[in-house]
Amino acid sequence: MRKLRRALLAASALALMPVAMAHALINDPRILASGSFSTGRIDLVSSAASALVSMKGMAPGDAVIAPIAVSNRGTSALRYGLSTTIAGDPGLVAGLKLTIKRGVAVCSAPGFAASGIELYDGPLSAGAFADRALEPSRSEELCVRVSLPHSAGNEVQGASADAAFTFDAEEIAAH
């Protein structure tokens, strides 16, 4: 009887072997090489470390012109914009005019008048532009002009105002 059991066990094991082998062939998992993922970085840098544009004793018709270098020191393309906040004497705040250009050959009064593409021209208090694209390791120079029009009246005598330019940047989606 033992011999019969052994024979039946051996026969059933042999009978099930192709099923077990088929199962092993069907379930053949593979581990693929892993991928790596990293994020990009944007790093918008402006050349203005302190007072970008300032002028004391402005008179009607005066203007001050200054360059701002804007650089992307990051690894991803970015889109940036500028906004302005200004505080001070309401008459002077309302009277100051801002013009921003890019591509000015020389950021001086003659250069500003002769070349460049205008990004903004209007009241200093509303100075803004958006959607300037900048690739990694690239920079551009903006030329900023703040003026007090000839039409400014006596109400701005002795007045003062402080303005701040804020640059905001966001990564340009790569997809």
Contacts in CASP RR format, 6 or more apart in sequence:
PFRMAT RR
TARGET T0000
AUTHOR 0000-0000-0000
METHOD contacts of the structure
MODEL  1
MRKLRRALLAASALALMPVAMAHALINDPRILASGSFSTGRIDLVSSAAS
ALVSMKGMAPGDAVIAPIAVSNRGTSALRYGLSTTIAGDPGLVAGLKLTI
KRGVAVCSAPGFAASGIELYDGPLSAGAFADRALEPSRSEELCVRVSLPH
SAGNEVQGASADAAFTFDAEEIAAH
40 74 0 8 1.000
40 75 0 8 1.000
40 76 0 8 1.000
40 171 0 8 1.000
41 74 0 8 1.000
41 75 0 8 1.000
41 76 0 8 1.000
42 72 0 8 1.000
42 74 0 8 1.000
42 76 0 8 1.000
42 78 0 8 1.000
42 169 0 8 1.000
42 170 0 8 1.000
42 171 0 8 1.000
43 72 0 8 1.000
43 73 0 8 1.000
43 74 0 8 1.000
44 70 0 8 1.000
44 71 0 8 1.000
44 72 0 8 1.000
44 73 0 8 1.000
44 78 0 8 1.000
44 80 0 8 1.000
44 134 0 8 1.000
44 167 0 8 1.000
44 169 0 8 1.000
45 70 0 8 1.000
45 71 0 8 1.000
45 72 0 8 1.000
45 73 0 8 1.000
46 68 0 8 1.000
46 69 0 8 1.000
46 70 0 8 1.000
46 71 0 8 1.000
46 167 0 8 1.000
47 67 0 8 1.000
47 68 0 8 1.000
47 69 0 8 1.000
47 70 0 8 1.000
48 68 0 8 1.000
48 165 0 8 1.000
52 66 0 8 1.000
52 68 0 8 1.000
52 144 0 8 1.000
52 165 0 8 1.000
53 64 0 8 1.000
53 65 0 8 1.000
53 66 0 8 1.000
53 144 0 8 1.000
53 146 0 8 1.000
53 163 0 8 1.000
54 64 0 8 1.000
55 62 0 8 1.000
55 64 0 8 1.000
55 146 0 8 1.000
58 64 0 8 1.000
58 148 0 8 1.000
59 148 0 8 1.000
60 148 0 8 1.000
60 149 0 8 1.000
60 150 0 8 1.000
60 151 0 8 1.000
60 152 0 8 1.000
60 153 0 8 1.000
60 156 0 8 1.000
61 147 0 8 1.000
61 148 0 8 1.000
61 149 0 8 1.000
61 150 0 8 1.000
61 152 0 8 1.000
62 147 0 8 1.000
62 148 0 8 1.000
63 109 0 8 1.000
63 145 0 8 1.000
63 146 0 8 1.000
63 147 0 8 1.000
63 148 0 8 1.000
64 145 0 8 1.000
64 146 0 8 1.000
64 147 0 8 1.000
65 107 0 8 1.000
65 108 0 8 1.000
65 109 0 8 1.000
65 112 0 8 1.000
65 143 0 8 1.000
65 144 0 8 1.000
65 145 0 8 1.000
66 107 0 8 1.000
66 143 0 8 1.000
66 144 0 8 1.000
67 107 0 8 1.000
67 141 0 8 1.000
67 142 0 8 1.000
67 143 0 8 1.000
67 144 0 8 1.000
68 141 0 8 1.000
68 142 0 8 1.000
68 143 0 8 1.000
68 144 0 8 1.000
68 165 0 8 1.000
69 139 0 8 1.000
69 140 0 8 1.000
69 141 0 8 1.000
69 142 0 8 1.000
70 80 0 8 1.000
70 132 0 8 1.000
70 134 0 8 1.000
70 139 0 8 1.000
70 140 0 8 1.000
70 141 0 8 1.000
70 142 0 8 1.000
70 167 0 8 1.000
71 134 0 8 1.000
71 138 0 8 1.000
71 139 0 8 1.000
72 78 0 8 1.000
72 134 0 8 1.000
72 135 0 8 1.000
72 136 0 8 1.000
72 137 0 8 1.000
72 138 0 8 1.000
72 139 0 8 1.000
72 169 0 8 1.000
73 137 0 8 1.000
74 136 0 8 1.000
74 137 0 8 1.000
75 136 0 8 1.000
76 136 0 8 1.000
76 171 0 8 1.000
76 172 0 8 1.000
76 174 0 8 1.000
77 133 0 8 1.000
77 134 0 8 1.000
77 135 0 8 1.000
77 136 0 8 1.000
77 171 0 8 1.000
77 172 0 8 1.000
77 174 0 8 1.000
78 133 0 8 1.000
78 134 0 8 1.000
78 169 0 8 1.000
78 170 0 8 1.000
78 171 0 8 1.000
78 172 0 8 1.000
79 130 0 8 1.000
79 131 0 8 1.000
79 132 0 8 1.000
79 133 0 8 1.000
79 134 0 8 1.000
79 169 0 8 1.000
79 170 0 8 1.000
79 171 0 8 1.000
79 172 0 8 1.000
80 132 0 8 1.000
80 134 0 8 1.000
80 167 0 8 1.000
80 168 0 8 1.000
80 169 0 8 1.000
80 170 0 8 1.000
81 128 0 8 1.000
81 129 0 8 1.000
81 130 0 8 1.000
81 131 0 8 1.000
81 132 0 8 1.000
81 167 0 8 1.000
81 168 0 8 1.000
81 169 0 8 1.000
82 100 0 8 1.000
82 120 0 8 1.000
82 127 0 8 1.000
82 128 0 8 1.000
82 129 0 8 1.000
82 165 0 8 1.000
82 166 0 8 1.000
82 167 0 8 1.000
82 168 0 8 1.000
83 127 0 8 1.000
83 128 0 8 1.000
83 165 0 8 1.000
83 166 0 8 1.000
83 168 0 8 1.000
84 98 0 8 1.000
84 124 0 8 1.000
84 125 0 8 1.000
84 126 0 8 1.000
84 127 0 8 1.000
84 128 0 8 1.000
84 163 0 8 1.000
84 164 0 8 1.000
84 165 0 8 1.000
84 166 0 8 1.000
85 163 0 8 1.000
85 164 0 8 1.000
85 166 0 8 1.000
86 93 0 8 1.000
86 96 0 8 1.000
86 124 0 8 1.000
86 125 0 8 1.000
86 161 0 8 1.000
86 162 0 8 1.000
86 163 0 8 1.000
86 164 0 8 1.000
87 93 0 8 1.000
87 161 0 8 1.000
87 162 0 8 1.000
88 159 0 8 1.000
88 160 0 8 1.000
88 161 0 8 1.000
88 162 0 8 1.000
89 156 0 8 1.000
89 158 0 8 1.000
89 159 0 8 1.000
89 160 0 8 1.000
89 161 0 8 1.000
91 155 0 8 1.000
91 156 0 8 1.000
91 159 0 8 1.000
92 148 0 8 1.000
92 156 0 8 1.000
92 159 0 8 1.000
92 160 0 8 1.000
92 161 0 8 1.000
93 124 0 8 1.000
93 125 0 8 1.000
93 161 0 8 1.000
94 123 0 8 1.000
94 125 0 8 1.000
95 123 0 8 1.000
95 124 0 8 1.000
95 148 0 8 1.000
95 149 0 8 1.000
95 152 0 8 1.000
95 156 0 8 1.000
96 123 0 8 1.000
96 124 0 8 1.000
96 125 0 8 1.000
96 146 0 8 1.000
96 147 0 8 1.000
96 148 0 8 1.000
96 161 0 8 1.000
96 163 0 8 1.000
97 121 0 8 1.000
97 122 0 8 1.000
97 123 0 8 1.000
97 124 0 8 1.000
97 146 0 8 1.000
97 147 0 8 1.000
97 148 0 8 1.000
97 149 0 8 1.000
98 120 0 8 1.000
98 121 0 8 1.000
98 122 0 8 1.000
98 123 0 8 1.000
98 124 0 8 1.000
98 127 0 8 1.000
98 144 0 8 1.000
98 145 0 8 1.000
98 146 0 8 1.000
99 112 0 8 1.000
99 118 0 8 1.000
99 120 0 8 1.000
99 121 0 8 1.000
99 122 0 8 1.000
99 144 0 8 1.000
99 145 0 8 1.000
99 147 0 8 1.000
100 118 0 8 1.000
100 119 0 8 1.000
100 120 0 8 1.000
100 121 0 8 1.000
100 127 0 8 1.000
100 129 0 8 1.000
100 142 0 8 1.000
100 143 0 8 1.000
100 144 0 8 1.000
100 145 0 8 1.000
101 112 0 8 1.000
101 115 0 8 1.000
101 116 0 8 1.000
101 117 0 8 1.000
101 118 0 8 1.000
101 119 0 8 1.000
101 142 0 8 1.000
101 143 0 8 1.000
101 145 0 8 1.000
102 116 0 8 1.000
102 117 0 8 1.000
102 119 0 8 1.000
102 132 0 8 1.000
102 140 0 8 1.000
102 141 0 8 1.000
102 142 0 8 1.000
102 143 0 8 1.000
103 115 0 8 1.000
103 116 0 8 1.000
103 117 0 8 1.000
103 140 0 8 1.000
103 141 0 8 1.000
103 143 0 8 1.000
104 111 0 8 1.000
104 112 0 8 1.000
104 115 0 8 1.000
104 116 0 8 1.000
104 141 0 8 1.000
104 143 0 8 1.000
105 111 0 8 1.000
105 114 0 8 1.000
105 115 0 8 1.000
105 116 0 8 1.000
107 141 0 8 1.000
107 143 0 8 1.000
111 143 0 8 1.000
112 143 0 8 1.000
112 145 0 8 1.000
116 143 0 8 1.000
119 129 0 8 1.000
119 132 0 8 1.000
119 142 0 8 1.000
120 127 0 8 1.000
120 128 0 8 1.000
120 129 0 8 1.000
124 146 0 8 1.000
124 163 0 8 1.000
132 140 0 8 1.000
133 172 0 8 1.000
134 140 0 8 1.000
134 169 0 8 1.000
144 165 0 8 1.000
146 163 0 8 1.000
148 156 0 8 1.000
END
